[in-house]
């Protein structure tokens, strides 16, 4: 891979990883409500899910999913429903750890699966495969060069957002600040769900 191609990959990874989205919003909200340690299982789940998604797209599964409208819409609808469910759980949490178990609980497995419910993540993975892997010389070698780059960006972007959430944790514990913050995060999740749906129409 030339340095021009690698630079383009880094720009794509930066733009796709560090802009706000469902993963970064959840990382921030989990850390703000439960602390950085609790949020780390989700932060670690994102790169695991993303690497599996990228591997499936490299194997041709992603192209099949996007070629079958019913399956594509099923993934989209499930992803939108899950984001809206998380937003509803977060909306009225007004005390630190109030969301624990009964309101906002995102396990490592759910964090991994969330990557598969995001149709835009499928399209990004397909774009990377189409632009940097498929049809190129030594595609397997290219895949194993790209994979750690995307893993690092997925991890560090969510870690950065989680750190912000954890730094706000004590400030949010005063008055109604946490409720307002959680409603903003819930609105961001709902907005992301609406954007995913709108962009698919």
Secondary structure in CASP SS format (residue, H / E / C, confidence):
PFRMAT SS
TARGET T0000
AUTHOR 0000-0000-0000
METHOD secondary structure of the structure
MODEL  1
X C 1.00
X C 1.00
X H 1.00
X H 1.00
X H 1.00
X H 1.00
X H 1.00
X H 1.00
X H 1.00
X H 1.00
X H 1.00
X H 1.00
X H 1.00
X H 1.00
X H 1.00
X H 1.00
X H 1.00
X H 1.00
X C 1.00
X C 1.00
X C 1.00
X H 1.00
X H 1.00
X H 1.00
X H 1.00
X H 1.00
X H 1.00
X H 1.00
X H 1.00
X H 1.00
X H 1.00
X H 1.00
X H 1.00
X H 1.00
X C 1.00
X H 1.00
X H 1.00
X H 1.00
X H 1.00
X H 1.00
X H 1.00
X H 1.00
X H 1.00
X H 1.00
X H 1.00
X H 1.00
X H 1.00
X H 1.00
X H 1.00
X H 1.00
X H 1.00
X H 1.00
X H 1.00
X H 1.00
X H 1.00
X H 1.00
X H 1.00
X H 1.00
X C 1.00
X C 1.00
X H 1.00
X H 1.00
X H 1.00
X H 1.00
X H 1.00
X H 1.00
X H 1.00
X C 1.00
X H 1.00
X H 1.00
X H 1.00
X H 1.00
X H 1.00
X H 1.00
X H 1.00
X H 1.00
X H 1.00
X H 1.00
X H 1.00
X H 1.00
X H 1.00
X H 1.00
X H 1.00
X H 1.00
X H 1.00
X H 1.00
X H 1.00
X H 1.00
X H 1.00
X H 1.00
X H 1.00
X C 1.00
X C 1.00
X C 1.00
X C 1.00
X C 1.00
X C 1.00
X C 1.00
X C 1.00
X C 1.00
X C 1.00
X C 1.00
X C 1.00
X C 1.00
X C 1.00
X C 1.00
X C 1.00
X H 1.00
X H 1.00
X H 1.00
X H 1.00
X H 1.00
X H 1.00
X H 1.00
X H 1.00
X H 1.00
X C 1.00
X C 1.00
X H 1.00
X H 1.00
X H 1.00
X H 1.00
X H 1.00
X H 1.00
X H 1.00
X H 1.00
X H 1.00
X H 1.00
X H 1.00
X H 1.00
X H 1.00
X H 1.00
X H 1.00
X C 1.00
X C 1.00
X C 1.00
X C 1.00
X C 1.00
X H 1.00
X H 1.00
X H 1.00
X H 1.00
X H 1.00
X H 1.00
X H 1.00
X H 1.00
X H 1.00
X H 1.00
X H 1.00
X H 1.00
X H 1.00
X H 1.00
X H 1.00
X H 1.00
X H 1.00
X H 1.00
X H 1.00
X H 1.00
X H 1.00
X H 1.00
X H 1.00
X H 1.00
X H 1.00
X H 1.00
X H 1.00
X H 1.00
X H 1.00
X H 1.00
X H 1.00
X H 1.00
X H 1.00
X H 1.00
X C 1.00
X C 1.00
X C 1.00
X C 1.00
X H 1.00
X H 1.00
X H 1.00
X H 1.00
X H 1.00
X H 1.00
X H 1.00
X H 1.00
X H 1.00
X H 1.00
X H 1.00
X H 1.00
X H 1.00
X H 1.00
X H 1.00
X H 1.00
X H 1.00
X H 1.00
X H 1.00
X H 1.00
X H 1.00
X H 1.00
X H 1.00
X H 1.00
X C 1.00
END
